[in-house]
Amino acid sequence: MMASNIATNNDEDVKYYRRFLSEVKGPGFLLIVIGNSARDFAYKKKVLEQIIKDTEAKSMEEVEDPVMGAGFLWRFVRIVGSIRETSRATGVAGGTVGGTDTFPLMAKYIAATTYLKEQLIKDDLILDESSHPFVMSIEHGHQGHGEILIRYTPKGPDTYEKVQGMLNREANKRAIEGHFGVPQHVWSDSLHDMYGPHAMNYHEMLRQIKKAFDPNQVSESSNYITVKK
């Protein structure tokens, strides 16, 4: 995500990513220090410097750079440091396979869909940028979220549709077949109709709720579900 936010094109993106990958040894952290006063901030920074010294850690020069650091700060505070939200002419996309109820389940889901990225690389639809699928816990560890990081190079106006189409179609198919649960990205009639029959027909109950509270479909429903007579 750091590489994608710094770069202005896909080639730069991959270059930064590989450089950061070689620089970070062991676990990496992005720390934002906030003080209630100038003295409080100075104290917290001094404590952090001591922790870095005691653990023999190393700070990345790009993060310490005032211009770069300011960019990281507002992006991460606003939660926009995402590859999906960094668009450019040379194309970039974050292939999300969504979230499930638990971290272990999400990890298994990611492992079962890794082949999709390999296939897209073979089809010359995305760059082979050495990144790997990742899983992280969210909602205080109650849920798992996973992504297949992808940077695509447009080969025509329909490249994005091909990439996302394969991910959405095949990832959803694998989620159902592998009994990985209903991912967080399931919204709209088509996806609810896909998952519903495999999950106690919950989509029918959703439509009953929708019909009871919004029979005239006044509220926007593309990210939820319609009455669908």
Phi and psi in degrees as a GROMACS rama.xvg file:
@    title "Ramachandran Plot"
@    xaxis  label "Phi"
@    yaxis  label "Psi"
@TYPE xy
-63.0068  -44.8821  MET-2
-62.1309  -42.9831  ALA-3
-65.6737  -34.55  SER-4
-76.5329  -26.5414  ASN-5
-81.5696  -41.9678  ILE-6
-69.2354  154.591  ALA-7
-107.554  -9.49018  THR-8
-153.009  171.717  ASN-9
-65.6027  -35.6927  ASN-10
-63.3451  -42.0638  ASP-11
-65.2435  -39.5247  GLU-12
-56.322  -49.7626  ASP-13
-65.5098  -38.8926  VAL-14
-62.1684  -48.683  LYS-15
-62.2884  -43.7307  TYR-16
-58.8894  -47.544  TYR-17
-66.433  -34.4417  ARG-18
-67.724  -45.4073  ARG-19
-62.9255  -38.9542  PHE-20
-61.654  -37.047  LEU-21
-78.2139  -25.3538  SER-22
-80.4089  -37.7579  GLU-23
-80.6244  117.341  VAL-24
-113.064  114.101  LYS-25
86.933  -164.496  GLY-26
-65.8916  142.704  PRO-27
-116.959  146.635  GLY-28
-135.378  142.73  PHE-29
-106.628  112.091  LEU-30
-107.33  132.048  LEU-31
-114.811  116.981  ILE-32
-101.258  127.148  VAL-33
-125.822  131.786  ILE-34
-113.243  149.726  GLY-35
-80.1481  -13.6288  ASN-36
-158.225  173.435  SER-37
-62.128  -40.9459  ALA-38
-67.7159  -40.3859  ARG-39
-63.6764  -42.5336  ASP-40
-64.1569  -43.3  PHE-41
-62.2781  -39.6666  ALA-42
-65.175  -47.0449  TYR-43
-63.5381  -37.96  LYS-44
-66.7229  -38.3995  LYS-45
-64.9351  -40.2186  LYS-46
-63.1651  -43.6591  VAL-47
-62.1605  -42.9218  LEU-48
-60.7227  -36.3339  GLU-49
-69.0195  -40.6887  GLN-50
-62.4668  -42.0202  ILE-51
-61.6812  -41.0442  ILE-52
-66.8984  -44.7692  LYS-53
-65.5546  -33.366  ASP-54
-95.7629  1.24802  THR-55
56.3423  37.4898  GLU-56
-80.897  171.736  ALA-57
-140.131  136.832  LYS-58
-93.4821  144.036  SER-59
-78.8331  131.63  MET-60
-59.192  -37.4743  GLU-61
-63.1739  -35.7526  GLU-62
-72.8172  -34.0098  VAL-63
-75.0361  -19.9296  GLU-64
-61.6015  128.5  ASP-65
-56.1911  -41.4832  PRO-66
-70.1478  -49.9584  VAL-67
-63.0306  -43.6533  MET-68
-60.6616  -39.1889  GLY-69
-64.0517  -38.9832  ALA-70
-64.1901  -43.8515  GLY-71
-61.9609  -41.2286  PHE-72
-58.5826  -55.0087  LEU-73
-70.5583  -30.411  TRP-74
-68.4539  -41.5097  ARG-75
-79.3125  -30.9561  PHE-76
-66.246  -39.1511  VAL-77
-87.1207  -0.371511  ARG-78
56.9999  49.2544  ILE-79
-120.716  11.406  VAL-80
-79.9734  45.2942  GLY-81
-107.621  144.003  SER-82
-61.3359  -34.2718  ILE-83
-64.2501  -24.6068  ARG-84
-100.803  12.5359  GLU-85
-115.199  92.3864  THR-86
-102.441  147.012  SER-87
-154.486  167.669  ARG-88
-60.3798  -33.5663  ALA-89
-80.3263  -2.46671  THR-90
84.992  136.964  GLY-91
-159.679  143.07  VAL-92
-152.011  145.65  ALA-93
-105.214  115.009  GLY-94
-80.821  105.495  GLY-95
-97.2735  131.784  THR-96
-107.149  8.39401  VAL-97
91.1289  -162.008  GLY-98
-129.876  155.712  GLY-99
-129.61  178.536  THR-100
-61.9717  -34.0187  ASP-101
-134.335  155.987  THR-102
-61.7161  -48.628  PHE-103
-58.406  -39.5339  PRO-104
-64.7843  -40.3278  LEU-105
-65.2569  -38.3417  MET-106
-62.2282  -40.6157  ALA-107
-67.7958  -37.2201  LYS-108
-63.0716  -45.7793  TYR-109
-60.9127  -45.1317  ILE-110
-60.4466  -34.0222  ALA-111
-79.2629  -13.3474  ALA-112
-112.745  2.69157  THR-113
-58.1952  -33.9081  THR-114
-60.0777  -24.465  TYR-115
-61.5392  -42.9492  LEU-116
-65.9439  -40.5948  LYS-117
-60.3495  -38.3697  GLU-118
-68.737  -39.9693  GLN-119
-65.3355  -34.2253  LEU-120
-67.3028  -43.5345  ILE-121
-62.3933  -34.429  LYS-122
-81.8759  4.16148  ASP-123
59.2079  35.1008  ASP-124
-98.8182  -23.697  LEU-125
-134.258  162.167  ILE-126
-79.2814  147.182  LEU-127
-89.4883  88.1465  ASP-128
-105.3  16.8917  GLU-129
69.3346  8.3831  SER-130
-85.7822  156.424  SER-131
-123.892  153.533  HIS-132
-56.4098  147.775  PRO-133
-135.558  156.362  PHE-134
-129.831  139.752  VAL-135
-139.271  153.518  MET-136
-88.7771  142.136  SER-137
-133.358  174.989  ILE-138
51.367  50.0074  GLU-139
58.0073  33.8791  HIS-140
85.1309  -0.199292  GLY-141
-75.3291  -22.2428  HIS-142
-132.325  159.303  GLN-143
-116.387  141.323  GLY-144
-125.021  136.414  HIS-145
-136.316  149.184  GLY-146
-139.295  151.563  GLU-147
-109.349  102.052  ILE-148
-65.5806  127.458  LEU-149
-136.414  135.521  ILE-150
-123.356  116.5  ARG-151
-107.018  150.724  TYR-152
-112.35  113.803  THR-153
-55.5294  125.595  PRO-154
-107.034  5.99572  LYS-155
162.695  172.485  GLY-156
-63.6851  -19.0504  PRO-157
-102.374  11.0409  ASP-158
-60.0994  -47.6432  THR-159
-60.4187  -42.5282  TYR-160
-63.2302  -37.1606  GLU-161
-65.6278  -44.5716  LYS-162
-64.9813  -54.1721  VAL-163
-66.7718  -33.9414  GLN-164
-61.5311  -46.2545  GLY-165
-65.4171  -43.1258  MET-166
-62.4979  -49.7998  LEU-167
-64.3295  -45.5919  ASN-168
-66.243  -53.2909  ARG-169
-74.6168  -37.4803  GLU-170
-65.1069  -41.5669  ALA-171
-65.8203  -39.7337  ASN-172
-61.24  -42.8796  LYS-173
-68.3247  -35.1633  ARG-174
-61.9373  -39.4911  ALA-175
-72.7877  -48.1363  ILE-176
-65.4124  -34.3028  GLU-177
-89.47  0.893892  GLY-178
56.0155  47.8047  HIS-179
-90.7306  8.39822  PHE-180
91.2195  -178.041  GLY-181
-98.2738  109.143  VAL-182
-62.333  162.546  PRO-183
-65.7094  -24.6198  GLN-184
-80.7101  5.97894  HIS-185
-81.9856  103.981  VAL-186
-145.795  165.398  TRP-187
86.7595  158.071  SER-188
-57.4904  -45.0152  ASP-189
-62.2548  -43.4207  SER-190
-74.6844  -40.1591  LEU-191
-62.3433  -38.8335  HIS-192
-67.6954  -25.6182  ASP-193
-75.366  -44.2787  MET-194
-86.3835  -33.1496  TYR-195
-49.1967  -52.2497  GLY-196
-59.8625  -19.3334  PRO-197
-99.2403  1.16233  HIS-198
-136.953  60.9681  ALA-199
57.8074  28.0001  MET-200
53.8403  40.6775  ASN-201
-60.4737  -26.235  TYR-202
-64.3211  -30.0367  HIS-203
-69.1504  -37.7632  GLU-204
-67.9181  -38.4819  MET-205
-59.8439  -40.4075  LEU-206
-69.3269  -33.0821  ARG-207
-65.5585  -40.1417  GLN-208
-65.368  -44.0896  ILE-209
-60.3711  -43.9285  LYS-210
-66.5462  -35.4034  LYS-211
-70.7888  -39.9439  ALA-212
-97.4928  -22.3349  PHE-213
-144.885  63.6764  ASP-214
-62.3945  -28.2835  PRO-215
-92.2905  4.09152  ASN-216
52.4601  51.1232  GLN-217
-74.2551  -38.8894  VAL-218
-76.1479  153.081  SER-219
-66.4094  131.379  GLU-220
-124.328  2.64188  SER-221
-64.6794  -27.7778  SER-222
-95.6984  9.02558  ASN-223
-129.318  -104.307  TYR-224
-160.572  150.819  ILE-225
-101.715  169.5  THR-226
-64.4825  -39.939  VAL-227
47.0974  79.1169  LYS-228
